[in-house]
Amino acid sequence: MARKTDPGDNMLKEYRTVFQEGHYVYEEKRSRFIARVLPVLSEEEAIGFINRIRSECRDAAHNCYAYYVEGEAAYQRYSDDGEPAGTAGLPILEVIRKRQLVNVAIVVTRYFGGILLGAGGLVRAYGKAAAGGVQGAREVTVRTCVEARIDVEYHLSGKLRNMLMSEGFTLAGADYSHLVAFTVLLPENQKAKLEEKVNDITGGRASLEYAGERLVKTDDSGNILEICQITQS
């Protein structure tokens, strides 16, 4: 089943997804459910991932899947791949919905063990496998941020660092040469605040420049896992 909607903005400013490809195996009454989860940026990537798993697991009884992708439009699709209607694709999709994930594809491959599980058993098994796969793939928050570079003299750098941390700006790095150069990440709407605070704390003796937008991936503790430059088309 498929649904397409138009969210009205082709650049998500903040969303939840997974960080890497994840894998999880769940067994129920000798049936093996193998979940594979992948972060994707387009429906084409999701379909390519699904087709790859289908090719690798041709001998499986079922390769059921769900994905949700947002970009210029939102795409949502799921498949039971021969399992009773509503017992496989929908439970996988529910894992995506409950965790409010975007730009993710999940395939759960079933190798039949010879014992029927019933509709309720299938729903639980596919849901547990998908949830385990998401955990293995590691949930992250992706934010669109502006990168700023602040050059300041050494004797002002401690006060500036303290201000950046206390005001909630993300300090992504510091370079120490003849000056201290801080790399700071912040939402677009916080630029005026940053400029005001930097000017106040340094008495106008710091240099502040912007270096474009970045995609910043953080874990649930706020740790930065990856910073990606946004390519302008």
N, C-alpha and C positions, 0 to 999 in steps of 0.2 A: 504494500500500500504506500502511496506517496502523497505528500502535501507540499505545495509551494506557496510561500508568502513573500511579501515585499516589506522588509523592515524599514525602508526609507533611507537607510544610511549604509553605504558599502564599506565603512570602516568602523568596526566595533572598538570603542574606546576602552572597554574592560569586559572580560569574560572569563569563564572557567573552562578548562579543558584538561587534557592529560599531557605529560611532559615527553613521554617516550613510548615505544612499543611495549606492550605488556602481554604476559602469558600466564595462564592459570589452568590447572587441570582439576576437575571435580568428578568424583565417581559416585554413582548411585545404582545399586543393584546390578553391578557388573557393566553398566553402561558408562562410557567415559565421555565427559563433556569438556572439550578443550577450547578455552576462550582466548582470543587474540584481540588486542585493542591497539588502535593507532591514532595519533593526532593527524588530522587532515585539514587542508585549507580550501578544498573545492570538492564538488560532487564527483568530478572526474577522478580525483585521488581516492575517494572512498570506494568508487566502483572498481578501480584498478586493484585496490587492496583486497576487496572481496573476491575478485576473479583470481588473484594470485593464490588465496587460500583454497578456493575451489579446485584449482589446478593441482596444488600440492596434496590435497586430501580427497582425491577422486574416489578412493575406496571407502570413504565415510558414508554412513547412512544419511546424514543431513549436514548441510552447512547453512545454518540460520544466521541472520544478521539484522542489524539496525544501525542507522547513522543519522546524525543531525549536523548540518553545515549551514553557516550563515556567511554571506558576503554581499553581493549586489542583490541577492534574494536569499530566502531560507529554504533549505531542502531537508525533508524528513522522509525516510523510507525504512521499511522493515519487511522481512520475509520469513515465513515458517518453513520454507523449503520442504514441503511434504509432510511435516508434522501436523497434527490436528490444529485447525484454525485457532489462533489466539494463544497457543501454548508455548511458543518459542520466540518469534520476532517481537511481539508486544512486551513480554517480560524483559527482553534485552533493552528495548526502547525505554521501558519504565526506569531502568537503572540510569540511563542518560538523563531522563527527565527529573528524577528525584534528586540527583546530584547537580542539576542545573548546568550540565556540561554542553559545550558548543564545539563544533569542529572536531568531532570524534566519530570513529567507525568501530563497531564491534562485530566480530564473527565468532559464533560458538559452533564448533564441529562436534557432532555426536557419532560415536562408534557404539552401535547397539550391542547390548550384552545378553540379549535373549529373554529378558524379563520385561513385560509391559509395566510402565510406570503410572499410567492413567493421566488424565488431564492435569490434575492438581500436582502430581509428582513432576510432570514435565515443566510446568510453570516454575516450580521451586528450583528445579535443577538448572534450567536455563538462566534464571535470575541470579542464583548463587554463583554460577560460573562467570557470568558477565561482571558481577560485582567484584569477584576475585581478580579478574583481568584488569579492571579499572584500578584497583589498589596496586597491582603490580606496575601499572603504567604511570602511577604517581600523579595525583591531581595538582594542578597549578592554577594560579590566577595570572592572566595576561593583561597588561595595561599598556596603553599608548601614552608615552611620556615624551617630554621635551628634554634634550640633553643640554646642560649648561656647563661652561668651563669658567671657573673663577680663579684669577691669578691674584695673589696677595703676598705681602711681605711676611717674613717669618714671625715677627713679633706680634702680628695680628691674627696669625693662622689659628691659634688655640681658641680665641674668642669666636672666630668665624665658624670653626668646626662645631663648637658647642651650640651656637645659634642654629646651625643647619639641623643638627640632631634634635634639639628641643622643639623646633618648629615643624618637625615631621617631614622635612625634605629627605630624599634618599641619596646618601653619599655613596657613589659607586666606585670611587677611587681617589687617590691623591698622589701627585708627582712632586718630588722634592728636588729642585735644582737651585737656581739663583733666586727663584720665587717658589712659593707653594701653590700648586695648581690643583684645585678640587674639581672633580667631575660630579655633577649633581643631576639627578633625574627628578622631574616634577610634572604634574599635569599642566596643560596649556593655561588653564585659568588661574594658576598660581604664579605666573611670571611677574606680575606687578608686585606681589607680596615679596617675592625673592629679591627683586631689585631694591625695594624699599629697605628690607632688612639688611642686605649687604651694605648698602650705602650708610645706614645708621651705625652699624657695628664697626665699620672701617673708616668712617668719616670721609667717604668718597675716594679712598685710596686703593680700591680694588678694581680690577678689570673684569667685566662679565661679558661673555659672548655665548651665543646659542649655536648649537651644531646639528640642528634638525631633530626629527622625531625618531624614537626608538620603541621597539616592542620589548617590554620587560616582563620576564617570567619569574614569579616568586612562589615559594611553597607556603603552606598554611602558617608557618612561623614568621613569614615575611622575609626569609632569606632569598637573595637573588640567585637564581639558577642559570639564567641566560639573558643576554642583552642582544637583540637583533636590530640591525639597521633596516629602516623601512625604505624599500626601493620605490622610487617614483616612476610611474608608468607614463 
